[in-house]
Amino acid sequence: MSKKIIGLLSLVAVLGIVLAPTFVLAQDISIEPQAPPAYNAEDVMGILPRIINYVFGFLIAVVVLMIIIAGYVFVTAGGSPEKVAGARNWLMYALIGLAIAVLARGLVALVQLIVGQPSTIF
């Protein structure tokens, strides 16, 4: 068989495997459209801490990734001053970003404490 036919059959097989759950789990959903619920300020204040927690978690993940990259560049630098300086910059920026994220989260908690609202961030 030619390479084109084998490639085409491979593509069809892979797409079949990838798309099979879509066809198996397909359902006929006949739900009448409903109006979206009305939100008030209390609902938004309940959602806001969850958003802040997700963003903080994302920032921590980015900081960890930056530290890992800096460590990798340090190890593979081979004595090159440019690479070592670049790795130091990555590490410094990661630590500065972590400090800003922690201070921002602490500032929100401090303002909530001063205002008298219970802290929902931590």
N, CA, C and O atoms as CSV, one atom per row, in Angstrom:
chain,resi,resn,atom,element,x,y,z
A,1,MET,N,N,0.842,-1.182,0.000
A,1,MET,CA,C,0.000,0.000,0.000
A,1,MET,C,C,0.885,1.242,0.000
A,1,MET,O,O,2.009,1.238,0.501
A,2,SER,N,N,0.352,2.265,-0.560
A,2,SER,CA,C,1.149,3.476,-0.624
A,2,SER,C,C,1.082,4.218,0.716
A,2,SER,O,O,0.198,3.975,1.538
A,3,LYS,N,N,2.020,5.106,0.907
A,3,LYS,CA,C,2.102,5.855,2.156
A,3,LYS,C,C,0.884,6.765,2.339
A,3,LYS,O,O,0.462,7.008,3.469
A,4,LYS,N,N,0.319,7.266,1.247
A,4,LYS,CA,C,-0.850,8.144,1.341
A,4,LYS,C,C,-2.051,7.384,1.895
A,4,LYS,O,O,-2.782,7.907,2.737
A,5,ILE,N,N,-2.256,6.176,1.435
A,5,ILE,CA,C,-3.405,5.387,1.898
A,5,ILE,C,C,-3.215,5.006,3.361
A,5,ILE,O,O,-4.166,5.068,4.140
A,6,ILE,N,N,-2.014,4.615,3.745
A,6,ILE,CA,C,-1.744,4.270,5.141
A,6,ILE,C,C,-1.926,5.493,6.029
A,6,ILE,O,O,-2.494,5.391,7.117
A,7,GLY,N,N,-1.451,6.640,5.577
A,7,GLY,CA,C,-1.629,7.875,6.342
A,7,GLY,C,C,-3.091,8.245,6.490
A,7,GLY,O,O,-3.521,8.662,7.565
A,8,LEU,N,N,-3.863,8.095,5.416
A,8,LEU,CA,C,-5.291,8.409,5.465
A,8,LEU,C,C,-6.029,7.454,6.399
A,8,LEU,O,O,-6.886,7.885,7.171
A,9,LEU,N,N,-5.709,6.169,6.336
A,9,LEU,CA,C,-6.339,5.203,7.227
A,9,LEU,C,C,-5.962,5.467,8.688
A,9,LEU,O,O,-6.793,5.318,9.583
A,10,SER,N,N,-4.731,5.852,8.919
A,10,SER,CA,C,-4.300,6.186,10.278
A,10,SER,C,C,-5.052,7.403,10.798
A,10,SER,O,O,-5.469,7.431,11.956
A,11,LEU,N,N,-5.226,8.401,9.953
A,11,LEU,CA,C,-5.956,9.603,10.341
A,11,LEU,C,C,-7.405,9.275,10.673
A,11,LEU,O,O,-7.935,9.755,11.675
A,12,VAL,N,N,-8.039,8.474,9.853
A,12,VAL,CA,C,-9.426,8.079,10.100
A,12,VAL,C,C,-9.528,7.299,11.409
A,12,VAL,O,O,-10.469,7.506,12.175
A,13,ALA,N,N,-8.572,6.403,11.675
A,13,ALA,CA,C,-8.589,5.610,12.897
A,13,ALA,C,C,-8.422,6.491,14.130
A,13,ALA,O,O,-9.134,6.324,15.120
A,14,VAL,N,N,-7.494,7.413,14.068
A,14,VAL,CA,C,-7.263,8.311,15.206
A,14,VAL,C,C,-8.476,9.202,15.440
A,14,VAL,O,O,-8.907,9.372,16.581
A,15,LEU,N,N,-9.026,9.766,14.385
A,15,LEU,CA,C,-10.218,10.606,14.543
A,15,LEU,C,C,-11.392,9.796,15.075
A,15,LEU,O,O,-12.181,10.297,15.876
A,16,GLY,N,N,-11.511,8.548,14.634
A,16,GLY,CA,C,-12.581,7.699,15.146
A,16,GLY,C,C,-12.443,7.446,16.629
A,16,GLY,O,O,-13.434,7.467,17.359
A,17,ILE,N,N,-11.223,7.205,17.085
A,17,ILE,CA,C,-10.987,6.974,18.508
A,17,ILE,C,C,-11.224,8.243,19.308
A,17,ILE,O,O,-11.805,8.197,20.392
A,18,VAL,N,N,-10.781,9.365,18.787
A,18,VAL,CA,C,-10.931,10.632,19.513
A,18,VAL,C,C,-12.389,11.077,19.560
A,18,VAL,O,O,-12.845,11.578,20.588
A,19,LEU,N,N,-13.114,10.906,18.485
A,19,LEU,CA,C,-14.481,11.398,18.412
A,19,LEU,C,C,-15.527,10.397,18.880
A,19,LEU,O,O,-16.701,10.753,18.988
A,20,ALA,N,N,-15.140,9.160,19.161
A,20,ALA,CA,C,-16.105,8.136,19.573
A,20,ALA,C,C,-16.874,8.530,20.828
A,20,ALA,O,O,-18.087,8.326,20.859
A,21,PRO,N,N,-16.242,9.084,21.869
A,21,PRO,CA,C,-17.027,9.464,23.049
A,21,PRO,C,C,-18.083,10.522,22.742
A,21,PRO,O,O,-19.129,10.559,23.390
A,22,THR,N,N,-17.821,11.366,21.778
A,22,THR,CA,C,-18.793,12.387,21.414
A,22,THR,C,C,-20.063,11.756,20.851
A,22,THR,O,O,-21.172,12.177,21.182
A,23,PHE,N,N,-19.901,10.776,20.026
A,23,PHE,CA,C,-21.073,10.130,19.432
A,23,PHE,C,C,-21.789,9.224,20.430
A,23,PHE,O,O,-23.016,9.119,20.401
A,24,VAL,N,N,-21.050,8.584,21.293
A,24,VAL,CA,C,-21.657,7.682,22.265
A,24,VAL,C,C,-22.441,8.450,23.315
A,24,VAL,O,O,-23.519,8.023,23.727
A,25,LEU,N,N,-21.904,9.577,23.748
A,25,LEU,CA,C,-22.537,10.340,24.815
A,25,LEU,C,C,-23.518,11.383,24.304
A,25,LEU,O,O,-24.039,12.172,25.091
A,26,ALA,N,N,-23.778,11.402,23.011
A,26,ALA,CA,C,-24.711,12.373,22.458
A,26,ALA,C,C,-26.109,12.095,22.988
A,26,ALA,O,O,-26.550,10.947,23.044
A,27,GLN,N,N,-26.797,13.162,23.374
A,27,GLN,CA,C,-28.136,13.030,23.928
A,27,GLN,C,C,-29.046,14.045,23.255
A,27,GLN,O,O,-28.614,15.090,22.770
A,28,ASP,N,N,-30.298,13.698,23.250
A,28,ASP,CA,C,-31.290,14.632,22.754
A,28,ASP,C,C,-31.804,15.432,23.946
A,28,ASP,O,O,-32.566,14.920,24.765
A,29,ILE,N,N,-31.390,16.664,24.034
A,29,ILE,CA,C,-31.792,17.512,25.146
A,29,ILE,C,C,-32.844,18.482,24.631
A,29,ILE,O,O,-32.575,19.316,23.766
A,30,SER,N,N,-34.032,18.358,25.172
A,30,SER,CA,C,-35.097,19.277,24.776
A,30,SER,C,C,-35.562,20.030,26.010
A,30,SER,O,O,-36.582,19.701,26.616
A,31,ILE,N,N,-34.799,21.034,26.362
A,31,ILE,CA,C,-35.120,21.874,27.511
A,31,ILE,C,C,-35.563,23.225,26.978
A,31,ILE,O,O,-34.923,23.816,26.108
A,32,GLU,N,N,-36.660,23.689,27.519
A,32,GLU,CA,C,-37.148,25.001,27.090
A,32,GLU,C,C,-36.234,26.077,27.665
A,32,GLU,O,O,-35.792,25.976,28.809
A,33,PRO,N,N,-35.957,27.093,26.880
A,33,PRO,CA,C,-35.070,28.145,27.376
A,33,PRO,C,C,-35.697,28.882,28.556
A,33,PRO,O,O,-36.897,29.153,28.583
A,34,GLN,N,N,-34.853,29.193,29.519
A,34,GLN,CA,C,-35.298,29.915,30.701
A,34,GLN,C,C,-34.532,31.220,30.786
A,34,GLN,O,O,-33.423,31.352,30.267
A,35,ALA,N,N,-35.142,32.164,31.442
A,35,ALA,CA,C,-34.486,33.450,31.643
A,35,ALA,C,C,-33.345,33.254,32.639
A,35,ALA,O,O,-33.476,32.475,33.582
A,36,PRO,N,N,-32.238,33.948,32.439
A,36,PRO,CA,C,-31.135,33.808,33.394
A,36,PRO,C,C,-31.562,34.354,34.757
A,36,PRO,O,O,-32.371,35.279,34.831
A,37,PRO,N,N,-31.025,33.788,35.824
A,37,PRO,CA,C,-31.418,34.260,37.147
A,37,PRO,C,C,-30.919,35.677,37.394
A,37,PRO,O,O,-29.877,36.085,36.881
A,38,ALA,N,N,-31.674,36.406,38.176
A,38,ALA,CA,C,-31.293,37.777,38.514
A,38,ALA,C,C,-30.281,37.720,39.652
A,38,ALA,O,O,-30.516,37.061,40.665
A,39,TYR,N,N,-29.176,38.397,39.488
A,39,TYR,CA,C,-28.144,38.420,40.517
A,39,TYR,C,C,-28.233,39.718,41.285
A,39,TYR,O,O,-28.544,40.767,40.720
A,40,ASN,N,N,-27.960,39.646,42.566
A,40,ASN,CA,C,-27.898,40.853,43.376
A,40,ASN,C,C,-26.488,40.988,43.935
A,40,ASN,O,O,-25.615,40.174,43.635
A,41,ALA,N,N,-26.268,42.015,44.745
A,41,ALA,CA,C,-24.924,42.307,45.249
A,41,ALA,C,C,-24.414,41.190,46.149
A,41,ALA,O,O,-23.209,40.935,46.174
A,42,GLU,N,N,-25.285,40.519,46.885
A,42,GLU,CA,C,-24.843,39.446,47.772
A,42,GLU,C,C,-24.308,38.258,46.970
A,42,GLU,O,O,-23.339,37.617,47.378
A,43,ASP,N,N,-24.935,37.967,45.841
A,43,ASP,CA,C,-24.457,36.871,45.005
A,43,ASP,C,C,-23.073,37.182,44.438
A,43,ASP,O,O,-22.201,36.315,44.390
A,44,VAL,N,N,-22.887,38.425,44.012
A,44,VAL,CA,C,-21.604,38.832,43.449
A,44,VAL,C,C,-20.524,38.773,44.526
A,44,VAL,O,O,-19.405,38.341,44.251
A,45,MET,N,N,-20.839,39.194,45.732
A,45,MET,CA,C,-19.864,39.148,46.820
A,45,MET,C,C,-19.542,37.715,47.214
A,45,MET,O,O,-18.485,37.460,47.790
A,46,GLY,N,N,-20.431,36.778,46.917
A,46,GLY,CA,C,-20.145,35.377,47.167
A,46,GLY,C,C,-19.294,34.762,46.066
A,46,GLY,O,O,-18.530,33.831,46.320
A,47,ILE,N,N,-19.418,35.272,44.851
A,47,ILE,CA,C,-18.658,34.751,43.717
A,47,ILE,C,C,-17.249,35.339,43.679
A,47,ILE,O,O,-16.305,34.669,43.260
A,48,LEU,N,N,-17.110,36.575,44.113
A,48,LEU,CA,C,-15.828,37.270,44.038
A,48,LEU,C,C,-14.695,36.542,44.766
A,48,LEU,O,O,-13.610,36.427,44.196
A,49,PRO,N,N,-14.883,36.047,45.988
A,49,PRO,CA,C,-13.777,35.320,46.632
A,49,PRO,C,C,-13.370,34.056,45.877
A,49,PRO,O,O,-12.193,33.694,45.868
A,50,ARG,N,N,-14.325,33.387,45.250
A,50,ARG,CA,C,-13.978,32.196,44.477
A,50,ARG,C,C,-13.102,32.570,43.281
A,50,ARG,O,O,-12.137,31.873,42.969
A,51,ILE,N,N,-13.441,33.667,42.619
A,51,ILE,CA,C,-12.639,34.127,41.483
A,51,ILE,C,C,-11.233,34.498,41.949
A,51,ILE,O,O,-10.247,34.160,41.296
A,52,ILE,N,N,-11.148,35.197,43.086
A,52,ILE,CA,C,-9.848,35.595,43.627
A,52,ILE,C,C,-9.016,34.359,43.965
A,52,ILE,O,O,-7.814,34.334,43.700
A,53,ASN,N,N,-9.638,33.339,44.543
A,53,ASN,CA,C,-8.907,32.117,44.869
A,53,ASN,C,C,-8.391,31.418,43.620
A,53,ASN,O,O,-7.265,30.921,43.618
A,54,TYR,N,N,-9.198,31.367,42.545
A,54,TYR,CA,C,-8.750,30.748,41.301
A,54,TYR,C,C,-7.590,31.530,40.683
A,54,TYR,O,O,-6.622,30.934,40.209
A,55,VAL,N,N,-7.685,32.848,40.687
A,55,VAL,CA,C,-6.605,33.674,40.118
A,55,VAL,C,C,-5.329,33.505,40.944
A,55,VAL,O,O,-4.234,33.409,40.390
A,56,PHE,N,N,-5.476,33.469,42.276
A,56,PHE,CA,C,-4.305,33.290,43.131
A,56,PHE,C,C,-3.663,31.926,42.878
A,56,PHE,O,O,-2.438,31.824,42.811
A,57,GLY,N,N,-4.470,30.890,42.740
A,57,GLY,CA,C,-3.939,29.569,42.435
A,57,GLY,C,C,-3.215,29.544,41.104
A,57,GLY,O,O,-2.166,28.912,40.979
A,58,PHE,N,N,-3.769,30.230,40.101
A,58,PHE,CA,C,-3.113,30.321,38.791
A,58,PHE,C,C,-1.770,31.043,38.915
A,58,PHE,O,O,-0.780,30.624,38.314
A,59,LEU,N,N,-1.736,32.128,39.694
A,59,LEU,CA,C,-0.484,32.869,39.877
A,59,LEU,C,C,0.566,32.009,40.567
A,59,LEU,O,O,1.742,32.057,40.204
A,60,ILE,N,N,0.155,31.228,41.554
A,60,ILE,CA,C,1.105,30.354,42.242
A,60,ILE,C,C,1.650,29.315,41.261
A,60,ILE,O,O,2.841,29.005,41.285
A,61,ALA,N,N,0.787,28.779,40.400
A,61,ALA,CA,C,1.245,27.805,39.405
A,61,ALA,C,C,2.243,28.441,38.447
A,61,ALA,O,O,3.235,27.810,38.084
A,62,VAL,N,N,1.995,29.677,38.034
A,62,VAL,CA,C,2.929,30.376,37.136
A,62,VAL,C,C,4.264,30.618,37.830
A,62,VAL,O,O,5.320,30.472,37.213
A,63,VAL,N,N,4.224,30.987,39.116
A,63,VAL,CA,C,5.461,31.219,39.865
A,63,VAL,C,C,6.265,29.923,39.967
A,63,VAL,O,O,7.481,29.928,39.777
A,64,VAL,N,N,5.592,28.822,40.265
A,64,VAL,CA,C,6.301,27.540,40.356
A,64,VAL,C,C,6.917,27.176,39.007
A,64,VAL,O,O,8.052,26.703,38.953
A,65,LEU,N,N,6.184,27.392,37.930
A,65,LEU,CA,C,6.714,27.111,36.594
A,65,LEU,C,C,7.931,27.986,36.291
A,65,LEU,O,O,8.916,27.509,35.727
A,66,MET,N,N,7.863,29.246,36.660
A,66,MET,CA,C,8.999,30.140,36.419
A,66,MET,C,C,10.225,29.708,37.229
A,66,MET,O,O,11.349,29.789,36.734
A,67,ILE,N,N,10.020,29.254,38.462
A,67,ILE,CA,C,11.143,28.797,39.282
A,67,ILE,C,C,11.750,27.530,38.685
A,67,ILE,O,O,12.971,27.370,38.681
A,68,ILE,N,N,10.910,26.637,38.183
A,68,ILE,CA,C,11.425,25.422,37.550
A,68,ILE,C,C,12.228,25.767,36.306
A,68,ILE,O,O,13.291,25.191,36.077
A,69,ILE,N,N,11.734,26.697,35.503
A,69,ILE,CA,C,12.467,27.109,34.300
A,69,ILE,C,C,13.799,27.751,34.682
A,69,ILE,O,O,14.822,27.480,34.053
A,70,ALA,N,N,13.789,28.601,35.710
A,70,ALA,CA,C,15.034,29.237,36.148
A,70,ALA,C,C,16.029,28.184,36.627
A,70,ALA,O,O,17.217,28.272,36.316
A,71,GLY,N,N,15.563,27.199,37.376
A,71,GLY,CA,C,16.449,26.133,37.833
A,71,GLY,C,C,17.024,25.336,36.680
A,71,GLY,O,O,18.203,24.982,36.685
A,72,TYR,N,N,16.180,25.052,35.681
A,72,TYR,CA,C,16.650,24.318,34.502
A,72,TYR,C,C,17.724,25.121,33.762
A,72,TYR,O,O,18.733,24.562,33.333
A,73,VAL,N,N,17.510,26.415,33.616
A,73,VAL,CA,C,18.492,27.244,32.914
A,73,VAL,C,C,19.789,27.335,33.725
A,73,VAL,O,O,20.879,27.337,33.153
A,74,PHE,N,N,19.671,27.412,35.076
A,74,PHE,CA,C,20.874,27.406,35.910
A,74,PHE,C,C,21.676,26.122,35.695
A,74,PHE,O,O,22.896,26.167,35.542
A,75,VAL,N,N,20.988,24.983,35.686
A,75,VAL,CA,C,21.672,23.702,35.567
A,75,VAL,C,C,22.293,23.531,34.187
A,75,VAL,O,O,23.394,22.993,34.067
A,76,THR,N,N,21.607,23.978,33.159
A,76,THR,CA,C,22.098,23.780,31.791
A,76,THR,C,C,22.925,24.954,31.270
A,76,THR,O,O,23.291,24.970,30.094
A,77,ALA,N,N,23.225,25.930,32.115
A,77,ALA,CA,C,23.957,27.117,31.659
A,77,ALA,C,C,25.377,26.780,31.230
A,77,ALA,O,O,25.902,27.384,30.294
A,78,GLY,N,N,25.989,25.843,31.890
A,78,GLY,CA,C,27.350,25.451,31.508
A,78,GLY,C,C,28.372,26.544,31.732
A,78,GLY,O,O,29.379,26.600,31.026
A,79,GLY,N,N,28.136,27.406,32.692
A,79,GLY,CA,C,29.083,28.466,32.995
A,79,GLY,C,C,28.921,29.713,32.144
A,79,GLY,O,O,29.703,30.653,32.286
A,80,SER,N,N,27.938,29.748,31.273
A,80,SER,CA,C,27.714,30.920,30.434
A,80,SER,C,C,27.132,32.054,31.282
A,80,SER,O,O,26.061,31.897,31.870
A,81,PRO,N,N,27.825,33.188,31.349
A,81,PRO,CA,C,27.339,34.281,32.196
A,81,PRO,C,C,25.987,34.851,31.735
A,81,PRO,O,O,25.190,35.312,32.551
A,82,GLU,N,N,25.742,34.813,30.425
A,82,GLU,CA,C,24.467,35.344,29.934
A,82,GLU,C,C,23.295,34.474,30.393
A,82,GLU,O,O,22.253,34.980,30.808
A,83,LYS,N,N,23.491,33.148,30.308
A,83,LYS,CA,C,22.417,32.247,30.723
A,83,LYS,C,C,22.193,32.301,32.236
A,83,LYS,O,O,21.055,32.241,32.702
A,84,VAL,N,N,23.275,32.413,32.992
A,84,VAL,CA,C,23.143,32.504,34.443
A,84,VAL,C,C,22.423,33.796,34.824
A,84,VAL,O,O,21.578,33.795,35.719
A,85,ALA,N,N,22.752,34.887,34.154
A,85,ALA,CA,C,22.077,36.158,34.429
A,85,ALA,C,C,20.600,36.074,34.050
A,85,ALA,O,O,19.746,36.606,34.760
A,86,GLY,N,N,20.298,35.414,32.946
A,86,GLY,CA,C,18.903,35.242,32.550
A,86,GLY,C,C,18.134,34.405,33.560
A,86,GLY,O,O,16.984,34.711,33.875
A,87,ALA,N,N,18.762,33.347,34.071
A,87,ALA,CA,C,18.109,32.504,35.076
A,87,ALA,C,C,17.881,33.281,36.363
A,87,ALA,O,O,16.842,33.131,37.006
A,88,ARG,N,N,18.848,34.110,36.742
A,88,ARG,CA,C,18.664,34.938,37.943
A,88,ARG,C,C,17.488,35.905,37.752
A,88,ARG,O,O,16.713,36.141,38.679
A,89,ASN,N,N,17.367,36.458,36.549
A,89,ASN,CA,C,16.242,37.356,36.276
A,89,ASN,C,C,14.914,36.607,36.374
A,89,ASN,O,O,13.960,37.117,36.962
A,90,TRP,N,N,14.843,35.397,35.802
A,90,TRP,CA,C,13.616,34.597,35.896
A,90,TRP,C,C,13.253,34.353,37.359
A,90,TRP,O,O,12.097,34.500,37.755
A,91,LEU,N,N,14.257,33.977,38.157
A,91,LEU,CA,C,14.010,33.695,39.568
A,91,LEU,C,C,13.583,34.954,40.315
A,91,LEU,O,O,12.673,34.914,41.144
A,92,MET,N,N,14.245,36.070,40.017
A,92,MET,CA,C,13.903,37.321,40.684
A,92,MET,C,C,12.475,37.756,40.323
A,92,MET,O,O,11.717,38.172,41.199
A,93,TYR,N,N,12.111,37.662,39.052
A,93,TYR,CA,C,10.763,38.047,38.644
A,93,TYR,C,C,9.708,37.121,39.254
A,93,TYR,O,O,8.618,37.570,39.610
A,94,ALA,N,N,10.028,35.848,39.372
A,94,ALA,CA,C,9.089,34.906,39.979
A,94,ALA,C,C,8.862,35.260,41.441
A,94,ALA,O,O,7.722,35.268,41.905
A,95,LEU,N,N,9.919,35.550,42.165
A,95,LEU,CA,C,9.777,35.884,43.583
A,95,LEU,C,C,9.080,37.228,43.780
A,95,LEU,O,O,8.303,37.388,44.722
A,96,ILE,N,N,9.348,38.189,42.908
A,96,ILE,CA,C,8.646,39.472,42.984
A,96,ILE,C,C,7.158,39.278,42.708
A,96,ILE,O,O,6.319,39.858,43.397
A,97,GLY,N,N,6.828,38.473,41.714
A,97,GLY,CA,C,5.424,38.187,41.413
A,97,GLY,C,C,4.735,37.487,42.566
A,97,GLY,O,O,3.585,37.794,42.877
A,98,LEU,N,N,5.428,36.542,43.211
A,98,LEU,CA,C,4.857,35.854,44.370
A,98,LEU,C,C,4.612,36.830,45.511
A,98,LEU,O,O,3.568,36.779,46.162
A,99,ALA,N,N,5.573,37.720,45.757
A,99,ALA,CA,C,5.412,38.698,46.831
A,99,ALA,C,C,4.235,39.629,46.559
A,99,ALA,O,O,3.465,39.935,47.470
A,100,ILE,N,N,4.087,40.079,45.327
A,100,ILE,CA,C,2.974,40.965,44.987
A,100,ILE,C,C,1.644,40.245,45.134
A,100,ILE,O,O,0.678,40.829,45.626
A,101,ALA,N,N,1.577,38.987,44.717
A,101,ALA,CA,C,0.329,38.220,44.830
A,101,ALA,C,C,-0.052,38.018,46.288
A,101,ALA,O,O,-1.217,38.180,46.650
A,102,VAL,N,N,0.912,37.666,47.128
A,102,VAL,CA,C,0.626,37.441,48.547
A,102,VAL,C,C,0.239,38.754,49.219
A,102,VAL,O,O,-0.686,38.783,50.030
A,103,LEU,N,N,0.932,39.834,48.893
A,103,LEU,CA,C,0.588,41.130,49.486
A,103,LEU,C,C,-0.797,41.602,49.048
A,103,LEU,O,O,-1.536,42.172,49.851
A,104,ALA,N,N,-1.151,41.374,47.799
A,104,ALA,CA,C,-2.476,41.777,47.321
A,104,ALA,C,C,-3.568,40.993,48.032
A,104,ALA,O,O,-4.592,41.555,48.421
A,105,ARG,N,N,-3.349,39.702,48.200
A,105,ARG,CA,C,-4.342,38.877,48.890
A,105,ARG,C,C,-4.438,39.268,50.361
A,105,ARG,O,O,-5.532,39.307,50.924
A,106,GLY,N,N,-3.302,39.556,50.983
A,106,GLY,CA,C,-3.301,39.998,52.377
A,106,GLY,C,C,-3.944,41.361,52.549
A,106,GLY,O,O,-4.600,41.615,53.559
A,107,LEU,N,N,-3.763,42.242,51.571
A,107,LEU,CA,C,-4.372,43.568,51.634
A,107,LEU,C,C,-5.883,43.479,51.586
A,107,LEU,O,O,-6.573,44.209,52.299
A,108,VAL,N,N,-6.406,42.593,50.751
A,108,VAL,CA,C,-7.855,42.405,50.681
A,108,VAL,C,C,-8.381,41.903,52.021
A,108,VAL,O,O,-9.412,42.375,52.500
A,109,ALA,N,N,-7.677,40.945,52.628
A,109,ALA,CA,C,-8.093,40.420,53.927
A,109,ALA,C,C,-8.015,41.502,55.006
A,109,ALA,O,O,-8.875,41.565,55.885
A,110,LEU,N,N,-6.992,42.347,54.940
A,110,LEU,CA,C,-6.847,43.426,55.918
A,110,LEU,C,C,-7.974,44.436,55.790
A,110,LEU,O,O,-8.519,44.883,56.800
A,111,VAL,N,N,-8.329,44.802,54.572
A,111,VAL,CA,C,-9.428,45.745,54.363
A,111,VAL,C,C,-10.744,45.143,54.859
A,111,VAL,O,O,-11.554,45.845,55.463
A,112,GLN,N,N,-10.959,43.861,54.611
A,112,GLN,CA,C,-12.170,43.216,55.105
A,112,GLN,C,C,-12.198,43.199,56.630
A,112,GLN,O,O,-13.262,43.354,57.229
A,113,LEU,N,N,-11.043,43.013,57.261
A,113,LEU,CA,C,-10.974,43.017,58.714
A,113,LEU,C,C,-11.266,44.405,59.262
A,113,LEU,O,O,-11.961,44.530,60.270
A,114,ILE,N,N,-10.755,45.445,58.625
A,114,ILE,CA,C,-10.973,46.815,59.078
A,114,ILE,C,C,-12.437,47.197,58.904
A,114,ILE,O,O,-13.014,47.845,59.779
A,115,VAL,N,N,-13.035,46.812,57.807
A,115,VAL,CA,C,-14.423,47.154,57.545
A,115,VAL,C,C,-15.360,46.373,58.460
A,115,VAL,O,O,-16.475,46.818,58.733
A,116,GLY,N,N,-14.920,45.228,58.929
A,116,GLY,CA,C,-15.746,44.422,59.805
A,116,GLY,C,C,-16.427,43.265,59.119
A,116,GLY,O,O,-17.215,42.551,59.740
A,117,GLN,N,N,-16.136,43.069,57.854
A,117,GLN,CA,C,-16.698,41.960,57.122
A,117,GLN,C,C,-15.795,40.741,57.329
A,117,GLN,O,O,-14.572,40.866,57.270
A,118,PRO,N,N,-16.377,39.572,57.569
A,118,PRO,CA,C,-15.527,38.396,57.758
A,118,PRO,C,C,-14.737,38.078,56.483
A,118,PRO,O,O,-15.250,38.185,55.369
A,119,SER,N,N,-13.497,37.690,56.679
A,119,SER,CA,C,-12.616,37.410,55.539
A,119,SER,C,C,-13.031,36.099,54.874
A,119,SER,O,O,-13.082,35.052,55.520
A,120,THR,N,N,-13.323,36.170,53.589
A,120,THR,CA,C,-13.711,34.988,52.837
A,120,THR,C,C,-12.624,34.580,51.864
A,120,THR,O,O,-12.829,33.677,51.052
A,121,ILE,N,N,-11.470,35.229,51.931
A,121,ILE,CA,C,-10.402,34.960,50.987
A,121,ILE,C,C,-9.604,33.724,51.412
A,121,ILE,O,O,-9.230,32.914,50.563
A,122,PHE,N,N,-9.343,33.572,52.691
A,122,PHE,CA,C,-8.471,32.486,53.142
A,122,PHE,C,C,-9.260,31.273,53.512
A,122,PHE,O,O,-8.686,30.261,53.914
